[in-house]
Each structure stands twice: as structure tokens, then as C-alpha cells.
Amino acid sequence: MPENALAYQRFLAELKRRRVFRVMAVYGALAFAIIEASDVILPRMGMPDWTVSLVVWFALIGFPVAIALAWAFDVTPQGVQRTGEAAPGELTKIIAAPASKRWPAGLLALVGVVALVAGAWFAGRNTASTSAAESVADRPAGSESGTHSDATTGPSPESIAVLPFVNMSSDPEQEFFSDGISEELLNLLAQIPELQVAARTSSFSFKDQNLEIPEIAERLKVAHVLEGSVRKAGNQVRITAQLIRADDGFHMWSDTWDRSLDDIFAIQDEIAADVAQQLKVTLLGSAPKVVETDPAAYALYLQARQLSHQITLENLEHAVTLYQQALAIDPDYAAAWAGLASSYTMQTGNGLRSIDEGAALAREAADRALAIDPEYAAAYAALGQIEQTLTNDLAAAAPYISRALRLEPTNPDIISRAATLARDLGRLDEASALFEYAVARDPVNSSGHHNLGTVYLWSGRLDEAIASFQTALALSPGRIASQYGIGSALLVAGDAEAALDAFALEEGDEEYRIKGMALAFHDLGRMAEFEAAFRELRDTWGERWPSEVAHVYAWIGDVDAAFEWLDRGVLLNEDGLGSQYLRPLLAPLHEDPRWLEFRERTGTSDEQLATIEFEVTLPQ
């Protein structure tokens, strides 16, 4: 036998003598079982996909380690001992043994290797499939992270999406009316607790897209779709509606109404009742009804609400005017008062009104809505938003938002408001769960994913934060602050080079872009560029948002200057003061005695927050 072949035979015999083949087989089988169990159990525990990949990598890395240990050591009745040299003739005896005694060990080793590779491959394929299913790059209108339905159970039979009804009027300007009717129907159905209704932002994102009903329903995770058309001519209106079963496109029900505008509310009630009947929903309470008003006031209200969804300074001003016109016709129109309160709040947040003026006007409008309807959830939510975002009074906001949530426990907007309050109260796990629920009901709402990314960032869950911000950008390219959020997560993670690239891509907010680049320049040691960017930040935006300047001073280690600028923010009553204690960029200040004083001045010390009662039960 050639010398090389003999050496190879002796090596294989040594592997068999040292029981390496047996260890390979046992390790492969156990690794396969552990990988497969992890692939099933970890996602159900809410763990991110990378944890499964981590298990796979540990299994793969451990394989050669197990082989090395098997070669070097042996388990004997006296314990674990280093494997000794073969006795004279022992290896020759193994080589000379019949093939029937030699091949089982090698076969077992081969089975172990195949099992290990198969486990890694299946786990990788499942992870990739999950990622592809949730990728908004492949499916631009639907990231369904956090959805309550899955591929095995499918959507609930009591789930529905209301698509924007088609405007069939001769006047394109009447599109606000058809959209408004659709939204009113959506809100009416959403008041039925037994129904799962996709939120407006997601349902309306498919407007003017030439997509089939089954595809839309799959993205929204609903079993049924309500669509239709509206034709308005003078005081006459024709509404056509059809309920479609999503899996096969079957039209379960359809009807047409030719009525005057005076009957518009009765039509909506009839449609909602027919939908509930067709879906065999057993109502635990009385069926919700549309609150009637003057048809002219109603048309103005629908137009104002449509404008308020398109958040620009001009549209907000126009919306306020239209709400006021509607209220001039019907002063007892609670929905218009609540809409006016929300518009005043948004105007204030965008710098159109001073905080004192905006808060006073918004509070007065919301109070008028509650004087008309003491059980109007939107008005309580509006008051909560005023106290939380404009006056920085979390204690005052909590009872309003709690009341709104009790009245409408599945309303995505109210749940998001509750999540924001839970976040500002430092209850980040609770906030994450609420935002995840809101995203599941409103899966193609970029703001929902951005808000979820923010709470992940503040919780230190950096990879999840980046993923959520990326989803927000995929759904709404150029979305304000999402690119800044990615850069912030990378900066906190210590990757200043990648953070700089991310900050430079921030298109929606110039202040965030300049601030982010200043932070990255500093960490990269590019001091001349840092000084120039930081000077621009202070000179251009420092007077309005002093906390933004404080963030930079804190991050670069100038603690005294950071507290000086935070004090300016307190004196200015800068919006967002109630959440400053959570910002990662201020972490370098936490050990300074002045930090506790700052938190007490802003009502966010641990003791102050602990006194605020805010109990939220996540809807099922």
C-alpha cells in the first residue's frame, strides 16, 4: 500500500479509536434539534430573527470545537482524561477489520454533518422567508410586522378594510366627499368591538393603485374588503357599496342608494348594519349610529378633515377656516369642535401659533365638544395631546387619554397616543407593545413605524430601531426624521462613519441633518467641520429648540453648556420637555447632580412619574 494511503487509513482509524465519528453524529443530531426548536420557539417569544441566526452560528462554531475535544480527551470510569497513544497493533487491527465493522462509524459521522448543515439551511431559509414576507422593498404598501394574523391561521373572519370610495361626480373637487364618506363608514365600523377594522392610513394608501382586492387584503391582513363609489350632484347623492370576500373575490353583498343629502347619515347606518349582518357579527351592544348634523356643515367638516390629513401649514389654516364655517352652521357639532382642537394643536406644533395661544384655543374647542357629547373619545384624546405635547403636563394628560381609550379601546390613533404617553412616562416595554399593536392594525402607516423605531431607540434596541425607521422610509420616502433616527442608532452603537452617511440623507428636516452631521463629525475627529455645523445649529435653530443644542453639548462632554441650554428650554417651555430624560444623547449628564434637578423641574423624576396613574390594557 502506498505510504500516503497508509497514513490516510491510520488517520481514519485514529478518528474511530478516539470516538470522533460518534461525537460528530451525536453533535449533529443534537444541533439539528436545538436549531429547529429555536426556529419555532424564539420568534413566538418575540425574539428578533437574528437570535435564531445566533443559535445557528454557535452550533456551527461549536462543531470543530467538539471534534477537537473528542480527539484530545476521553470519558473513562475515572473521569475525563487526555486520550493516550494507541497500543501497539491497535490501529492495524482497526484497519484490518471487515468493512461491515468499519463503515457504520463513518456513516454516523456523515449523518451528523448532514443533520447540522440541514438544520442551519432550514433555519436560514425560514428566516429569509420571514424577512422577505415583511420586506416593504418587495411589497411597498405593506409591512405587517406585529400583525395578529399569521400564515397558518390567516386573518380573522371578522376583519375588514374600507377602501376609499371612488368619486363618480363630474366635479373632481368633490373627491373630498367620497373620501369622507369612506372614512365615516370606516369609523362607524370601527366602533363595533367585535370587528377588526384596518386603520384609515393603511386602507387609504391603496387609493389610485391598480391592485387586485386579494392582494390588498393580504397586505392589510383582512378577510373582507368594502369598496364603492359616490356620485354627488347638487343635493342628490348616489352611493354604491359592495362587500367582497378577499380570498376568492366573491361579492357577498352589494347595494345602491339614490337619496338626497338629508339622508346621507341613514345610508351610512344601513351600510354598517348590512356589513355586520353579512359578516355574521353578533353585537354585544347596540349598533353604532352616525351623529347627524346639517348636510352643509357635514360637507364642510369632511373637507376640513381631509385637509388636516395633509399636514402642511396652508392646509392646516384652511382646515381651521372650514371647521369654523361648519360650526357657524351647526354650533352643536361635536366632531367639528374636536377636529378644530386637533388642528389648533397641529398648528402650534408647527410654529403657526404660540404655545399659550394654541393650547388655549385647542383646549376651548375640545371642551366645547365634550359639553355637547360627554362620551366623545376624540375630544378626550385631543385634550390629552394638548397637555402632553403643548404644556408638558403628563399628569394632566393621563386621565384624558385613559378615558379616550376606555371609550374606544381599538382606535389606532388613540392607542398611538396612549403609547406615546406610556413612553414619556418611562414605561418603554408597555409603549413598545402598544405601538406594535397600532402598527399591526395600521401596517402601511409610516408614522406608526417611525414612532415604534423611536421607542426602540430610546430602549436601546438599536437593530430593531433601525429596521423600523427603514420600514417608515420604504413606505414614505423622505419621511421627516426617519433617516435621522437611523443615524442616531448608528451613532449610539459607535459607528460614526455609517451614522454620518445616514444623517447626510435626511431630507425632511434640515435641522436634524445639520445636528446629526455635527455629532458624527465630532466622533470622527473632523473638528473643523464639526465646529461649522454646530455653529449653524446654534445660530439657526438654537433659540427655538435649545434642547437640540444641549444634546450636542452633552454628547461631546461639555456638561455645563448642556445644562445651560436645557435651562433655556425649561424657561421657554419648549415642546417635548417631558421626554428629554429618555433621550440617549443626554446620557452623559445622568451622573451629574443637576440631572435630577432638571428632571424634577420637568416633572419627570422617578418619584413624580410614579404618582401618575395610567393603566392600559392591550386590546385583544
C-alpha positions as CSV (number, residue, x, y, z in Angstrom):
1,M,0.0,0.0,0.0
2,P,1.4,3.4,-0.9
3,E,2.7,5.5,2.1
4,N,0.1,8.3,1.6
5,A,-2.8,5.8,1.5
6,L,-1.5,4.0,4.6
7,A,-1.2,7.3,6.5
8,Y,-4.8,8.2,5.5
9,Q,-6.0,4.8,6.7
10,R,-4.2,5.2,10.0
11,F,-5.7,8.7,10.4
12,L,-9.3,7.3,9.9
13,A,-8.5,4.5,12.3
14,E,-7.3,7.0,14.9
15,L,-10.6,9.0,14.5
16,K,-12.6,5.9,15.1
17,R,-10.4,4.9,18.1
18,R,-10.9,8.3,19.7
19,R,-14.7,8.1,19.0
20,V,-14.6,11.3,16.9
21,F,-17.1,9.8,14.4
22,R,-19.5,9.1,17.3
23,V,-19.2,12.6,18.6
24,M,-19.8,14.1,15.1
25,A,-23.0,12.1,14.8
26,V,-24.3,12.9,18.3
27,Y,-23.4,16.6,18.0
28,G,-25.0,16.9,14.6
29,A,-28.3,15.3,15.8
30,L,-28.5,17.5,18.9
31,A,-27.6,20.7,17.0
32,F,-30.3,19.9,14.4
33,A,-32.9,19.5,17.2
34,I,-31.8,22.7,19.0
35,I,-31.7,24.8,15.8
36,E,-35.2,23.6,14.8
37,A,-36.6,24.2,18.2
38,S,-35.1,27.7,18.3
39,D,-36.5,28.4,14.9
40,V,-40.0,27.7,16.3
41,I,-39.8,28.9,19.9
42,L,-37.7,32.1,19.7
43,P,-40.0,34.0,17.2
44,R,-43.0,33.1,19.3
45,M,-41.3,34.6,22.4
46,G,-41.0,37.9,20.5
47,M,-37.2,37.5,19.9
48,P,-35.8,39.1,16.7
49,D,-34.8,36.9,13.7
50,W,-31.1,37.4,14.4
51,T,-31.4,35.3,17.6
52,V,-32.1,32.2,15.5
53,S,-29.1,33.1,13.3
54,L,-27.0,33.4,16.5
55,V,-28.0,29.9,17.6
56,V,-27.0,28.6,14.1
57,W,-23.6,30.3,14.3
58,F,-23.0,28.9,17.8
59,A,-23.8,25.4,16.5
60,L,-21.5,25.7,13.5
61,I,-18.7,27.2,15.5
62,G,-19.1,24.5,18.2
63,F,-18.8,21.7,15.7
64,P,-15.0,21.8,15.2
65,V,-14.6,22.5,18.9
66,A,-16.4,19.3,19.8
67,I,-14.2,17.4,17.3
68,A,-11.1,18.8,18.8
69,L,-12.2,17.9,22.3
70,A,-13.2,14.4,21.2
71,W,-9.7,13.9,19.7
72,A,-7.9,15.2,22.8
73,F,-10.0,13.8,25.6
74,D,-11.8,10.6,26.5
75,V,-14.5,9.8,29.1
76,T,-13.4,6.9,31.3
77,P,-14.7,5.4,34.6
78,Q,-12.1,7.5,36.3
79,G,-13.4,10.7,34.7
80,V,-12.4,12.9,31.7
81,Q,-8.8,12.1,30.8
82,R,-6.4,13.1,27.9
83,T,-6.6,10.4,25.3
84,G,-3.4,8.3,25.3
85,E,-1.4,6.9,22.4
86,A,-2.7,3.8,20.7
87,A,-1.5,0.4,21.9
88,P,0.9,-1.5,19.6
89,G,-1.1,-3.0,16.8
90,E,-4.4,-1.3,17.8
91,L,-4.7,0.8,14.7
92,T,-3.6,-2.1,12.5
93,K,-6.4,-4.1,13.9
94,I,-9.0,-1.4,13.2
95,I,-7.7,-1.0,9.6
96,A,-7.8,-4.8,9.1
97,A,-11.3,-5.2,10.4
98,P,-14.0,-6.1,7.9
99,A,-15.7,-3.2,6.1
100,S,-19.0,-4.2,7.8
101,K,-17.5,-3.2,11.1
102,R,-15.7,0.0,9.8
103,W,-18.4,1.8,7.7
104,P,-21.1,2.3,10.4
105,A,-18.9,4.8,12.3
106,G,-18.2,6.8,9.1
107,L,-21.8,6.7,8.1
108,L,-22.9,8.0,11.5
109,A,-20.4,10.9,11.2
110,L,-21.8,11.7,7.8
111,V,-25.3,11.7,9.1
112,G,-24.2,14.1,11.9
113,V,-22.7,16.5,9.4
114,V,-25.8,16.4,7.2
115,A,-28.1,17.0,10.1
116,L,-26.1,20.0,11.2
117,V,-26.0,21.5,7.7
118,A,-29.7,20.8,7.2
119,G,-30.6,22.5,10.4
120,A,-28.7,25.6,9.5
121,W,-30.1,25.6,6.0
122,F,-33.7,25.2,7.1
123,A,-33.3,27.9,9.7
124,G,-31.7,30.3,7.2
125,R,-34.4,29.7,4.7
126,N,-37.2,30.3,7.2
127,T,-35.5,33.5,8.4
128,A,-35.1,34.7,4.8
129,S,-38.7,33.8,4.0
130,T,-39.9,35.8,7.1
131,S,-37.7,38.7,6.1
132,A,-39.0,38.6,2.5
133,A,-42.6,38.4,3.6
134,E,-42.1,41.5,5.8
135,S,-39.9,43.4,3.3
136,V,-41.5,46.6,2.2
137,A,-39.0,46.9,-0.6
138,D,-40.6,43.9,-2.2
139,R,-44.1,44.9,-1.1
140,P,-44.1,48.6,-0.9
141,A,-47.5,49.0,0.5
142,G,-47.4,46.5,3.3
143,S,-45.1,45.8,6.2
144,E,-47.1,43.7,8.6
145,S,-44.7,43.4,11.5
146,G,-46.5,42.8,14.7
147,T,-49.7,41.6,13.0
148,H,-52.1,39.4,14.9
149,S,-52.7,37.1,12.0
150,D,-50.1,34.7,10.6
151,A,-49.7,32.4,7.6
152,T,-51.1,29.4,9.5
153,T,-54.3,31.0,10.9
154,G,-55.0,33.7,8.3
155,P,-56.9,36.9,9.0
156,S,-59.8,36.9,11.4
157,P,-63.2,36.2,9.7
158,E,-64.4,39.4,11.4
159,S,-61.8,41.6,9.8
160,I,-62.4,44.2,7.1
161,A,-60.8,47.1,5.3
162,V,-62.8,50.0,3.9
163,L,-61.2,51.3,0.7
164,P,-61.7,54.9,-0.4
165,F,-64.9,55.1,-2.4
166,V,-64.4,56.3,-6.0
167,N,-65.6,59.8,-6.8
168,M,-68.0,59.5,-9.7
169,S,-69.1,63.1,-9.6
170,S,-68.5,65.3,-12.6
171,D,-66.5,67.7,-10.3
172,P,-63.1,66.3,-9.3
173,E,-63.2,68.8,-6.4
174,Q,-65.9,66.6,-4.8
175,E,-63.3,63.8,-4.1
176,F,-63.1,65.0,-0.5
177,F,-66.8,64.0,-0.2
178,S,-66.3,60.4,-1.4
179,D,-63.2,60.1,0.7
180,G,-65.0,61.5,3.7
181,I,-67.9,59.1,3.3
182,S,-65.4,56.2,3.2
183,E,-63.7,57.4,6.3
184,E,-67.1,57.9,8.1
185,L,-68.0,54.3,7.3
186,L,-64.6,53.1,8.5
187,N,-65.0,54.9,11.8
188,L,-68.6,53.6,12.2
189,L,-67.5,50.0,11.7
190,A,-64.5,50.5,14.0
191,Q,-66.9,51.3,16.8
192,I,-68.1,47.7,16.6
193,P,-65.8,45.9,19.1
194,E,-66.4,42.5,17.5
195,L,-64.9,43.7,14.2
196,Q,-61.2,44.2,13.3
197,V,-61.1,47.2,11.0
198,A,-57.9,48.2,9.2
199,A,-57.0,51.8,10.0
200,R,-57.6,54.7,7.7
201,T,-53.9,55.4,6.8
202,S,-53.3,51.9,5.6
203,S,-56.6,51.4,3.8
204,F,-56.3,54.8,2.0
205,S,-52.8,54.1,1.0
206,F,-54.1,51.9,-1.9
207,K,-56.0,54.8,-3.4
208,D,-55.4,55.1,-7.2
209,Q,-53.3,51.9,-7.2
210,N,-54.3,49.3,-9.7
211,L,-54.2,46.4,-7.3
212,E,-56.4,43.4,-7.0
213,I,-58.6,43.0,-4.0
214,P,-57.0,39.8,-2.7
215,E,-53.5,41.4,-2.8
216,I,-54.8,44.5,-0.9
217,A,-56.5,42.3,1.7
218,E,-53.4,40.1,2.1
219,R,-51.2,43.2,2.8
220,L,-53.7,44.5,5.3
221,K,-54.3,41.1,6.8
222,V,-58.1,41.3,6.5
223,A,-60.6,38.7,5.3
224,H,-63.1,41.2,3.7
225,V,-63.0,44.5,1.8
226,L,-65.7,47.1,1.5
227,E,-65.5,49.3,-1.6
228,G,-67.8,51.5,-3.6
229,S,-68.5,54.8,-5.3
230,V,-70.1,58.1,-4.6
231,R,-71.8,60.4,-7.1
232,K,-72.9,63.8,-5.8
233,A,-74.9,66.3,-7.9
234,G,-76.4,69.3,-6.0
235,N,-78.5,67.9,-3.2
236,Q,-78.6,64.4,-4.6
237,V,-76.2,61.6,-4.0
238,R,-75.9,58.1,-5.3
239,I,-73.8,55.7,-3.2
240,T,-72.9,52.2,-4.3
241,A,-71.2,49.7,-1.9
242,Q,-70.1,46.1,-2.2
243,L,-68.7,43.7,0.3
244,I,-66.0,41.4,-1.1
245,R,-64.6,38.2,0.3
246,A,-60.9,38.6,-0.1
247,D,-59.7,35.1,-0.7
248,D,-61.7,34.5,-3.8
249,G,-63.0,37.9,-4.8
250,F,-66.6,36.8,-4.2
251,H,-69.2,39.6,-3.9
252,M,-71.0,38.8,-0.7
253,W,-73.4,41.8,-0.9
254,S,-73.9,45.0,-2.8
255,D,-76.5,47.8,-2.8
256,T,-77.1,51.2,-4.3
257,W,-78.8,54.2,-2.7
258,D,-80.3,57.2,-4.5
259,R,-81.1,59.7,-1.9
260,S,-80.9,63.4,-1.0
261,L,-78.1,64.7,1.2
262,D,-80.5,64.9,4.0
263,D,-80.5,61.0,4.1
264,I,-76.7,60.6,4.0
265,F,-76.5,59.6,7.6
266,A,-79.2,57.0,7.3
267,I,-77.3,55.5,4.3
268,Q,-74.2,55.1,6.4
269,D,-76.1,53.4,9.2
270,E,-77.7,51.0,6.7
271,I,-74.3,50.1,5.2
272,A,-72.7,49.4,8.5
273,A,-75.7,47.3,9.7
274,D,-75.6,45.3,6.4
275,V,-71.9,44.7,6.7
276,A,-72.2,43.5,10.3
277,Q,-75.0,41.2,9.3
278,Q,-73.1,39.7,6.3
279,L,-70.1,39.0,8.5
280,K,-72.4,37.4,11.0
281,V,-71.1,39.6,13.7
282,T,-73.0,39.2,17.0
283,L,-73.2,42.6,18.5
284,L,-72.7,42.7,22.3
285,G,-74.2,46.1,22.4
286,S,-76.4,48.4,20.3
287,A,-75.2,49.1,16.7
288,P,-73.3,52.4,16.4
289,K,-75.1,55.2,14.7
290,V,-73.8,58.3,12.8
291,V,-74.3,61.6,14.6
292,E,-76.5,63.6,12.3
293,T,-75.9,67.3,11.5
294,D,-76.8,69.8,8.8
295,P,-75.7,68.4,5.4
296,A,-73.9,71.7,4.5
297,A,-72.0,71.6,7.8
298,Y,-71.2,67.9,7.2
299,A,-69.7,68.7,3.8
300,L,-67.5,71.4,5.3
301,Y,-66.4,69.1,8.0
302,L,-65.4,66.3,5.6
303,Q,-63.4,68.8,3.5
304,A,-61.7,70.2,6.7
305,R,-60.8,66.7,7.9
306,Q,-59.4,65.8,4.5
307,L,-57.1,68.8,4.6
308,S,-55.9,68.1,8.1
309,H,-54.7,64.7,7.0
310,Q,-52.3,66.5,4.5
311,I,-50.2,68.3,7.1
312,T,-48.9,71.5,5.5
313,L,-49.1,75.0,7.0
314,E,-51.5,76.1,4.3
315,N,-53.8,73.1,4.6
316,L,-54.0,73.5,8.4
317,E,-55.0,77.1,8.1
318,H,-57.7,76.2,5.5
319,A,-58.9,73.4,7.7
320,V,-59.4,75.7,10.7
321,T,-61.4,78.1,8.5
322,L,-63.6,75.2,7.2
323,Y,-64.2,73.8,10.7
324,Q,-65.3,77.3,11.8
325,Q,-67.7,77.6,8.9
326,A,-69.2,74.2,9.7
327,L,-69.7,75.3,13.3
328,A,-71.3,78.6,12.3
329,I,-74.0,76.4,10.6
330,D,-74.2,73.9,13.5
331,P,-72.7,75.1,16.8
332,D,-73.5,71.7,18.4
333,Y,-71.4,69.7,16.0
334,A,-69.1,67.9,18.4
335,A,-66.9,66.2,15.7
336,A,-66.1,69.7,14.2
337,W,-65.1,71.0,17.6
338,A,-62.8,68.1,18.2
339,G,-61.4,68.5,14.7
340,L,-60.8,72.2,15.3
341,A,-59.0,71.4,18.6
342,S,-56.7,68.9,16.7
343,S,-55.9,71.5,14.0
344,Y,-55.0,74.2,16.6
345,T,-52.7,71.7,18.3
346,M,-51.0,70.8,15.0
347,Q,-50.7,74.5,14.1
348,T,-48.9,75.1,17.4
349,G,-46.6,72.2,17.0
350,N,-45.6,73.5,13.5
351,G,-44.9,77.0,14.8
352,L,-48.0,78.8,13.4
353,R,-49.2,79.8,16.9
354,S,-47.5,80.4,20.2
355,I,-47.8,77.6,22.8
356,D,-50.0,79.7,25.1
357,E,-52.4,80.8,22.4
358,G,-52.6,77.4,20.7
359,A,-53.1,75.5,23.9
360,A,-55.9,77.8,25.0
361,L,-57.7,77.7,21.7
362,A,-57.3,73.9,21.4
363,R,-58.5,73.3,24.9
364,E,-61.5,75.5,24.5
365,A,-62.6,73.7,21.3
366,A,-62.2,70.2,22.9
367,D,-64.2,71.4,26.0
368,R,-67.0,72.6,23.7
369,A,-67.1,69.1,22.1
370,L,-67.4,67.4,25.5
371,A,-70.1,69.8,26.6
372,I,-72.1,68.6,23.6
373,D,-71.1,64.9,23.9
374,P,-69.5,63.9,27.3
375,E,-68.6,60.5,25.9
376,Y,-66.8,61.7,22.8
377,A,-63.4,59.8,22.7
378,A,-61.8,62.1,20.1
379,A,-62.2,65.1,22.4
380,Y,-60.6,63.4,25.3
381,A,-57.7,62.3,23.1
382,A,-57.4,65.9,21.9
383,L,-57.2,67.2,25.5
384,G,-54.6,64.6,26.3
385,Q,-52.5,65.6,23.3
386,I,-52.6,69.3,24.4
387,E,-51.4,68.5,27.9
388,Q,-48.8,66.1,26.8
389,T,-47.2,67.9,23.8
390,L,-48.0,71.6,24.4
391,T,-48.0,72.1,28.2
392,N,-45.7,69.2,29.1
393,D,-48.1,68.1,31.8
394,L,-48.0,64.3,31.8
395,A,-50.1,64.0,34.9
396,A,-52.9,66.1,33.3
397,A,-52.7,64.2,30.1
398,A,-53.1,60.7,31.7
399,P,-56.7,60.8,32.7
400,Y,-57.8,62.2,29.4
401,I,-56.1,59.6,27.3
402,S,-57.2,56.8,29.7
403,R,-60.8,58.0,29.3
404,A,-60.5,58.1,25.5
405,L,-59.0,54.6,25.4
406,R,-61.9,53.2,27.6
407,L,-64.4,54.7,25.2
408,E,-62.7,53.4,22.0
409,P,-60.2,50.7,23.0
410,T,-59.3,49.6,19.5
411,N,-58.9,53.1,17.9
412,P,-55.4,53.1,16.4
413,D,-55.0,56.8,16.8
414,I,-55.9,56.7,20.5
415,I,-53.7,53.7,21.0
416,S,-50.8,55.5,19.5
417,R,-51.5,58.5,21.8
418,A,-51.5,56.1,24.8
419,A,-48.3,54.6,23.6
420,T,-46.6,58.0,23.4
421,L,-47.7,58.8,26.9
422,A,-46.5,55.4,28.2
423,R,-43.2,56.1,26.5
424,D,-42.9,59.6,28.1
425,L,-43.7,58.0,31.5
426,G,-40.7,55.8,31.0
427,R,-42.7,52.6,30.5
428,L,-40.9,51.7,27.4
429,D,-41.9,48.0,27.3
430,E,-45.5,48.9,27.5
431,A,-45.1,51.6,24.9
432,S,-43.4,49.2,22.5
433,A,-46.3,46.7,22.9
434,L,-48.9,49.5,22.2
435,F,-47.0,50.8,19.2
436,E,-46.7,47.2,17.9
437,Y,-50.4,46.7,18.2
438,A,-51.1,50.0,16.4
439,V,-48.7,49.0,13.6
440,A,-50.5,45.7,13.2
441,R,-53.8,47.5,12.7
442,D,-52.2,50.1,10.5
443,P,-49.4,48.3,8.7
444,V,-48.6,50.8,6.0
445,N,-48.7,53.9,8.1
446,S,-45.1,55.2,8.0
447,S,-45.6,57.3,11.2
448,G,-46.5,54.2,13.1
449,H,-43.3,52.5,12.2
450,H,-41.3,55.7,12.9
451,N,-42.8,56.0,16.3
452,L,-42.1,52.4,17.0
453,G,-38.5,53.0,15.9
454,T,-38.2,55.9,18.3
455,V,-39.3,53.8,21.3
456,Y,-36.9,51.0,20.3
457,L,-34.1,53.6,20.0
458,W,-34.8,55.0,23.5
459,S,-35.0,51.4,24.8
460,G,-31.5,50.6,23.5
461,R,-32.9,48.1,21.0
462,L,-30.8,49.6,18.2
463,D,-31.2,46.9,15.5
464,E,-34.9,46.9,15.8
465,A,-35.0,50.7,15.8
466,I,-33.0,50.8,12.5
467,A,-35.4,48.3,11.0
468,S,-38.5,50.2,11.9
469,F,-37.0,53.5,10.6
470,Q,-36.1,51.8,7.4
471,T,-39.7,50.5,7.1
472,A,-41.0,54.0,7.6
473,L,-38.8,55.3,4.8
474,A,-39.7,52.5,2.5
475,L,-43.4,53.3,3.0
476,S,-42.8,57.1,2.8
477,P,-39.5,58.0,1.1
478,G,-38.1,61.2,2.5
479,R,-40.2,60.9,5.7
480,I,-39.2,63.6,8.2
481,A,-36.7,62.4,10.9
482,S,-36.6,58.7,10.0
483,Q,-33.2,58.9,8.4
484,Y,-32.0,60.9,11.4
485,G,-33.3,58.1,13.6
486,I,-31.2,55.6,11.7
487,G,-28.2,57.9,12.1
488,S,-28.8,58.3,15.9
489,A,-29.0,54.5,16.4
490,L,-25.7,54.0,14.5
491,L,-24.1,56.8,16.5
492,V,-25.1,55.3,19.8
493,A,-23.8,52.0,18.5
494,G,-20.4,53.5,17.9
495,D,-20.4,53.5,14.1
496,A,-19.9,57.2,13.5
497,E,-18.9,56.7,9.8
498,A,-22.2,54.9,9.0
499,A,-24.0,57.5,11.1
500,L,-22.6,60.3,9.1
501,D,-23.8,58.7,5.9
502,A,-27.3,58.2,7.3
503,F,-27.5,61.8,8.7
504,A,-26.5,63.2,5.3
505,L,-29.5,61.5,3.7
506,E,-32.0,63.3,6.0
507,E,-34.2,65.2,3.5
508,G,-37.2,66.1,5.5
509,D,-35.7,68.2,8.3
510,E,-32.7,70.4,7.7
511,E,-32.1,71.0,11.5
512,Y,-31.9,67.2,12.1
513,R,-29.5,66.8,9.2
514,I,-27.1,69.5,10.4
515,K,-27.3,68.4,14.0
516,G,-26.7,64.8,13.1
517,M,-23.7,65.6,10.9
518,A,-22.2,67.7,13.7
519,L,-22.4,64.8,16.1
520,A,-20.8,62.4,13.6
521,F,-18.1,64.9,12.6
522,H,-17.1,65.2,16.3
523,D,-16.9,61.4,16.8
524,L,-14.8,61.1,13.7
525,G,-12.4,63.8,14.8
526,R,-13.2,66.1,11.9
527,M,-13.3,69.1,14.2
528,A,-13.3,72.0,11.7
529,E,-16.4,70.5,10.0
530,F,-17.9,69.8,13.5
531,E,-17.5,73.5,14.6
532,A,-19.0,74.8,11.4
533,A,-22.1,72.5,11.6
534,F,-22.6,73.1,15.3
535,R,-22.4,76.9,14.8
536,E,-25.1,76.7,12.2
537,L,-27.3,74.6,14.5
538,R,-26.9,77.1,17.3
539,D,-27.4,80.2,15.2
540,T,-30.3,78.9,13.1
541,W,-32.4,76.8,15.5
542,G,-31.0,77.3,19.0
543,E,-33.5,80.0,20.1
544,R,-36.5,77.9,19.1
545,W,-35.2,74.4,20.1
546,P,-32.5,74.9,22.8
547,S,-32.7,71.2,23.8
548,E,-31.2,70.3,20.3
549,V,-28.1,72.3,21.1
550,A,-28.0,70.7,24.6
551,H,-27.9,67.3,23.0
552,V,-24.7,68.1,21.2
553,Y,-23.0,69.7,24.2
554,A,-23.9,66.6,26.3
555,W,-22.6,64.2,23.7
556,I,-19.3,65.9,23.3
557,G,-18.8,66.1,27.1
558,D,-19.4,69.9,27.7
559,V,-21.8,69.2,30.7
560,D,-22.0,72.8,31.9
561,A,-23.1,74.1,28.5
562,A,-25.6,71.3,28.1
563,F,-27.3,72.2,31.3
564,E,-27.3,75.9,30.4
565,W,-29.1,75.1,27.1
566,L,-31.6,72.7,28.9
567,D,-32.4,75.5,31.3
568,R,-33.2,77.7,28.3
569,G,-35.6,75.0,27.1
570,V,-37.3,75.0,30.5
571,L,-37.7,78.8,30.6
572,L,-39.1,78.6,27.0
573,N,-41.4,75.7,27.9
574,E,-40.1,74.0,24.8
575,D,-42.4,71.3,23.4
576,G,-41.2,67.8,24.2
577,L,-39.6,68.6,27.5
578,G,-41.4,65.7,29.1
579,S,-39.4,63.1,27.1
580,Q,-36.0,64.7,27.3
581,Y,-34.9,62.5,30.2
582,L,-35.2,59.5,27.8
583,R,-33.0,60.8,25.0
584,P,-29.8,58.7,24.5
585,L,-27.8,61.8,23.6
586,L,-28.2,63.2,27.1
587,A,-26.9,60.0,28.8
588,P,-23.5,61.7,29.7
589,L,-25.4,64.0,32.0
590,H,-27.0,61.3,34.1
591,E,-24.3,61.2,36.8
592,D,-24.3,64.9,37.4
593,P,-26.3,66.2,40.4
594,R,-28.0,68.7,38.2
595,W,-29.7,66.0,36.2
596,L,-32.1,65.1,39.0
597,E,-32.9,68.8,39.4
598,F,-33.7,69.0,35.7
599,R,-36.0,66.0,35.8
600,E,-37.8,67.4,38.8
601,R,-38.3,70.8,37.1
602,T,-39.8,69.0,34.1
603,G,-41.9,66.7,36.2
604,T,-40.1,63.6,35.1
605,S,-38.2,62.4,38.2
606,D,-38.9,58.7,39.1
607,E,-40.9,59.8,42.1
608,Q,-43.1,62.2,40.1
609,L,-43.7,59.7,37.3
610,A,-44.6,57.0,39.8
611,T,-47.5,59.1,41.1
612,I,-49.2,59.3,37.7
613,E,-51.9,56.7,37.3
614,F,-52.1,55.4,33.8
615,E,-53.3,51.8,33.3
616,V,-53.6,50.5,29.8
617,T,-54.9,47.0,28.8
618,L,-53.7,46.0,25.3
619,P,-56.8,45.1,23.2
620,Q,-57.1,41.5,22.1
